[in-house]
Every structure is written in C-alpha cells, then in structure tokens.
C-alpha cells in the first residue's frame, strides 16, 4: 500500500483541526504516516497513532522554533526525498501555501492545490474564483496535495500509538538568512477564522467601523468568528487578517452569515464552499443572494439586532 504523508500543522503546542481532516483524507489514499516539524514538538507525535497514523517522523530542532520558508522547505524536501511517500498532504493555510510549492519545485513534483473533495480516485478543486469545480488526478508516482480546511470530516480518536522516528536535518547557511525577530499575535476569545464552524462577516453596508458591534454581538451569541469583506478592510474598518475572499482568507464553515455584503466575485471565491450561507442585504438584486441558502431582504440595522436577540433566547 502506498505511503501517504500528512504534514502536521500545530500552533502553540496544539495540533490544528485541519491535521485530523487531512488524516481522514489520507486514509482513503493509502497507509497514513505523518511529519511533525518544529522545536519542542516531539510530544505531539505518539498521540497521532490514536487517529490511525502508523508512523510519525519528527524533526525537533531549536532552529525550527519559528516558521521560516527556507527552513521548512529544506526539512520537508529532504525527508520526502529520502522516504519517497506517494502523496504528501499539506494544509492550504497561509503557512502551507507558502512552503508547499517550494517543496514541489525543489523535488520536481506536481502539485494539486486547494483540494475540497475526493471522488473516484480524483481530487476536486475550485477554479475560476470558485465558479466551477475541476477534477484532477496525480498521474506521477509522487505529488504534493494542499487541502482546504473545514471541508473534510476530521477523524475521531480511537486506540493505538504511532511509531516515532526522530530525524535531524542539517540546515544550510542560506536556510538561516531569514530571522524571526518578533511574532505579533492578535488575542481573541473568538474562534480562528479559517477553522470556525460559524462565521459572521460584515461589509460596506455597515456604513462605519463602529457598526461592526452588530456583527460582534451576533458572533458572540453563536460562538462564531468575525470576518469582513475586502471593501470593509480597504476602508480601514477591520485589519486584513479578518478579510474573507480571494485576496484574504478562504473559509469553509458550516454556516456563513454575509451581512451588508454585496457578493463580489472575489468575496465569493473565499466563502463559496460554506455549507450554509445566510445573506442579509437591503438590495434584493445583490449578487450574494444568488449563492445564499437563506436570504433576508431588509435593513441590517433592523434585522441583525432582532436576529441576535431571538438567537440569544433560543440558545439560552
């Protein structure tokens, strides 16, 4: 059976949910193995066996404490070159999108990006800003696959432990040119945008930044993340880290609230794979209603407070 690697993505010592989603996909492709890269991360490896991972390769070195493109590319390219897995699954996050194509280029491998499905031996991915779906097949013996978070079912924990193989990779002088001086963190009690099950996003229809309080109140009732359209971000109402869309973050929540958002194609490209889309807009011709599962034509300043209050009562 072909070996399929899952590159574990972790943050502050915690494995991110997308890793377990990739393990679920990998189990359909072959014998599941994993790779953990970082500093102080070896304790993450054994527990992966409970999710069906047979072997975990661990590269735990002080130089890998902070992510840099060159170092992760070096480590993964060397490991893949040595062990020759058939498929390597990498999360289609900001970090994964950064190093995955570099690993593919260094090894001369093909890459299928932003996979959202797997059907009859073919990978499914959106094209033309999400307006169509393409089927792609990895015909070579090896390939890099990047997987969109929140689209595959995460595997549940069972029994078992994984075989842990510790490796050391000699980093070259050129790999050490990037130096991380500081990591700026945004502290929030709300879920991380790309992993949230529910997202409440606001757009230009909010009229001014202070009115994002309406979005935040609704999000807090639902335990949701807060997002924003490009128009709201360009206006300075929200930091770019909140932006959902082709030039922002790609999300796939169970429920996506688009409030005061017209539905420009670049925004739809970032949230079109949401399971359920709820649109609130006073313009009945707004493009967002073409993709919405539920739509409310009305003034958001009247609709959202009532919706928030009714949901608060229902969830109390």
N, C-alpha and C positions, 0 to 999 in steps of 0.2 A: 504493500500500500504506500502511495506517495506521501512524503512528509510535507506537512503544511505548517508554516510558522506564523505565529501571532506575535507581533511586536507590542509588548505591554506598554500602555500609557498610564503613568501614575503622576499624582500631584501631591506633594507634601506627605509622602509615605502612604498614600491611599490609591489603590488601583481604580481607575476610572471605569464607569459602566460600559463604555464602548468596548473595552477589552473583552468583557464577557459576551458582548454581542458578536464580536469577531470570532470568539471561540465557537459559538453556535454555528456560524457560517463555516468555519474551518472543519468542523466535524462532518459536514456534508461533502467535503473535498478530499479528505484523506486522514492520515494519522496526525493528530494535533500535537505540536510542540510550541514552545513559547520562548521569547527572548526578553530578558529584563536588563536594562542599561541604566546606569546611574551611579550614585555614591550612597552607601548605606542602604542598599535596596535588596540585599540577599535574603532578608527575612520574608520578602514578598513571594519568593519562588515556591516553597513547598506547598503552600495552601492552594496553588493553582491545580494541583492534582485532583482536588475535590470537584473541579469543574470539567474533568475529562482530559486534562493535559498530561501527556505521558512523560515528557522530558522538558526541563527548563534550562536554558543556557543563561548564565548570569555573568555580566561584566560589571563588576563593582570596583570602581577606581576613583580616587579623590578628584582627578581631573574632570570627571563627569558629573560633578555635583550640580552644576548648572548646565542647561541645554545650550549647546552651540552647534551650528550646522556642520562645520568641518569635523568635529569630534564624533558626533553621532554617525555621520556618513562613513567615516573611517571604520568605526567599530562594526557597524552592520554590514558594510561591504566585505570586510574581512571574514566575518562569521559566515555569511551566506556563501562566499567563495569557497570556504573550507568544507562546509557541511552540505551544500548543494540541495536545499529544500526545493520542492517543485513550485510551491506558491508561498509568497510572503505577504501577509495581511497587515496593513498599517492604517491606523485611524485617519480619516480625512479631516483632521483638525488643522489648526494653524501650524502646529509643530509637524504633524505628519506630512502636510502638503509641502513643507519646507525641505525636508530631507529625503522623502521618498523618490522624487525624480532624480535627485543627485545620486542616490544609491543605484537606481536603474541605469543611469548613464554610465557610471563608473564600471558596472559589471556588463554593460551591453545587453541589458534585459528590456523586454517590453513592459509597459505599464498600462493597466486599466484603472482609470481614476473615478472616484466618487460613485462607487457601486451602491445601488439601492435595492438590488434584488438578485436572485439566482434561480434560474428556471431551465430545466432540461439541459444542464451542462453549460449554460451560457450566463454570463453576468449581464445585469441590466443596469444602465446608467442614463441619466437625463442628458439631453443635448438641446441646442438652440434655446438656451436660458430656461430649460425645463418644459418647453412646449412639445417635446417629443421624447420618446424613450428609445434607446438603441440597445441591441443585444450584441455583446462582444465575447469572443472566445479566445482564450490564451492557447495558441497553437504550438508555441515553443515549449520545451521541457521545463523552463522556469519563467516566472513572471512576478511582477510586483502588483499588488492589488490594494488600492486605498478604499476604505469602507466608510460611508456616511454614518455618523452617529444617529441613534434613535430609530433606525429602520428595521433592524433585525432583532429577533427576540433574544434576550440575554439568557444564557444557560443558568440553571439553578445549581446550587451546591449539593453534592452528594457525598460519597465516600471515596477515599483514596488519597495517596500522596504522589507527588511527581519526583522523578529522578532529577537531581540538581547537578548540573555540570558547570563548574566555575571556570571562566576563561579570563585571560589578560591580553589586552591588545596594546601593542606598542604604538603610541601616538607619535606622529612625525612633527618636526618643528613648524611646518606650515599649518598643522592642525591646531596649534596653540596660539596662533596670532589673534584670534578672537578672545577677548577677555570680558567677562560679565562683571561690571563694577557694582551694579545695583539692580534689583528687581522691584519694580513698582507694583504694588498689589492694591486692588480695589476690594475693600472689605464689604461684604453684603450678606444679609441674612436670607436673601432670596436665592433660588437655585441658579446654577451656572447656565447661561443662555443655551448653549448647544446641547445640554443634557436634560433640560427641563421637560417635564411631561405636559405642562401648560405654559403658554406664553401670552402675555398681554402686550401688544405693541401699539404705539401711538404715532400719528403722522402730523402733517401740516394742518389738518383740520382742528387740532388743539389750539391753534392761534398764538399761543405763547408758552414759554417753558414752564411757568407756574402751574399750568393746567395739566401737566403730567401727573399731578397729585391724583387726578381722577383715575389714571392708569395704575398708579401705585396702590391705591386703595382697593381696586378690583383685584390686582395681583395678590395682595396680602390676604384677602379673603379666600382666594383659591390656592394659596401656596405656590404661586406661579412666578416665573421670571418676567422681567420687564424688557421689552425691545423697542426699537424705533425705526422709522423709515429713513431713507437717505435724506429726504427733504428736511426732516426734523434735526438730523445730525448736522447737515450743511448749515442750518440756521443757527447752530450752536446751542440747541436746546438739550442735547444729550451728547455724551462722549461717543467717539467712534466705536468703542467696544460694545455699545448697545445696538449697533446698526445691523439690521437683518436685510440681506439682499446680495446681489451678485458681487458688489464691492464691499460687502460686510461679512456677516456670518451666515452660514447655511444651517437651517434648523429643520427638525422633523418631529415636532411634539405631537402628543395625542390630540391636543386642542390648541388652536391658534386664534386669538382674538385680534382682528385688524380694525383698529378704531381711528376714524378720521384719516384713513389711508386710501388713496385713490386706486392703487393697484397697478402701478407702473411695472413694466416687464422686468426691470432689474430687481424690484422687490419680490415679485412672484418667483423669480429664479431662486431666491433664498428661502422661501417658505412653502413652495408649491407642493412639497411632499408631505405636508402636515396631514394627519389622519382626518381631522375635522377642522374646518375653517369657519369662523363666525365673523361676519363683517357688519360694522355699524358705520353708516355714512348717510348724510342727508341728500346726496346726489343719487337718484335711482339709476342713473346711467354710468355710475362709477365702474371701472373695469374690475374692481375687486369682487363685485357680485357675480361675475362670470365664473369664478373659481370657488365661491363660497358655498358651503353646505347649508348654512343658515345665514340669512341676511335681515338686518333691521334698517329700514329706510327712515331716518329721523335725525334730529339734532342730538349729537352725542352728549351735549351738556345737560340734556333732559333724560336721555336714555341710560347713560352709564351710572349715574347715582342711584337710579331706581333698580337697575340690574344688580348693582353691588349690594344694595340693602336687601333685596329679595334673596340673593345667594347667601348672604350672611345669616338670614333667618333659616334658610333651608339647611345650611351646614352646621348650624349651632347645635 
